[in-house]
Amino acid sequence: MPTTNPRQISIADFTYSLPEEKIAQYPLENRDQSKLLLYKNGRISDAQFKELPSLLPPQSLLVFNDTKVVQARLRFQKPTGGVIELFCLEPLDPVREVQQAMQQTYSVIWKCLVGNNKRWREGRLEMPLGPYPSDGSLWAERLAPAEEGFAIHFTWSPGNKTFAEILELAGMLPLPPYMNRDVQESDQERYQTVYASEAGAVAAPTAGLHFTPSVLQQLSAQGHQQGFVTLHVGAGTFKPVKSDLMEYHYMHGEQLSVSRAFLEQLLHHGTKPVIAVGTTSMRTLESLYWLGTGLSLGLLPQEGEELTVPQWFPYDVRTTLSVQEAIEALLQYLDTQRLTHLQATTRILIAPGYQFKICNGLVTNFHQPQSTLLLLVSALIGSTWQKVYKHALANNYRFLSYGDSSLLLP
């Protein structure tokens, strides 16, 4: 059995056989017609996603991630005919906050993955933004290596367009690497949630892809609340765990943004159930507790420095703060800083041994073997994850981003 000391967890204990034919390459015609595996009180049953509102605990607060996937892949063609692909990961300059970086004009510097890197030794790459010279161009210049990528300086003309507009014009949707196919027109709609609003993710929060306006309406009709947070999903969500022990795995950082109004909603919800829609919402919610705790205990940087939840912070801090005290500390911080939104970065690793502070359940898809997302599921429902996944495989559930869903209620 896996140890409950998260540093000593061997990722080899969190594997299973995933046949390629079980990986969904395309979405279903109707979002809410996907299967829903219900795990509740140790029992497994099957349903359809549209039944979700009636399967939730009474008066649940469902928390959604409203990030929007951007056209983060840029293909430049060299004069010699070679293709260089840049995958925009995160902004470096003049601002590091994603939503602000998307609104920059004229010029930005981003960390990017570079495909065919050896074929781009020097010079600027150029991409026309339309069929006519007057439509303008996008240029890319490589500056220096950055952690797991390169710093790329983008400039464009006409310069009054925002970088978000440039990506919309010139970029391509970044489908996950295990979807070994070209982007299709239908993906532009279906690889976004119906409530996506804050541009900045390079991968979809896929648990939310099943929701339709009808299901959202039914949630309200049956007495459930809805709340929204923003966590910009990074490419690190697909990063395989290459270290045998988690002690040597470095968690990727992701930017989160939470409004004062949501913090107050969470505070007033009291002890009623909080259900995270997706692992990104769960990471955000649990990070809020540790951000509040860290601020209250003076353990996190502030006064203009970036607030960050380190990977092992939840396991190293010994505290008896209540959720209410942690949320109140965040509200006090916003008051002191005169902010309407809490901006932070989280590297939290939720793995067996983690004690959940805010979340009582999870709506999520089925994840890759030996992934940190599978560790999160195991942290919530224990070793029963093996029975859940065995049931899903045996009953023709579709896996990964465009796959089916589960509602996990420990």
Buried (B, 14 or more C-beta within 10 A) or exposed (E): EBBEEBBEBBBEBBEBEBEEEBBBBEBBEEBBEBBBBBBBEEEBEEBBBBBBBEBBBEEBBBBBBBBBBBBBBBBBEBEEEEEBBBBBBBBBBEBBBBBEBBEBBBBBBBBBBBBEBEEBEEEEBEBEBEEEEEEBBBBBBBEEEBEEBBBBBBBBBBEEBBBBBBBEBBBBBBBBEBBEEEBEEEBEEBBBBBBBEBBBBBBBBBBBBBBBEEBBEBBEEBEBBBBBBBBBBBBBBBBEBEEEBBEEBEBBBBBBBBBBEBBEBBBEBEEBBBBBBBBBBBBBBBBBBBBBBBBBEEBBEEEEEBBBBBBBBBBEBEBEBEBEBBBBBBBEBBEEEEEEBBBBBBBBBBBBBBEBBBBBBBBBBBBBBBBBBBBBBBBBBBEBBBEBBEBBBEEEBBBBBBBBBBBBBB
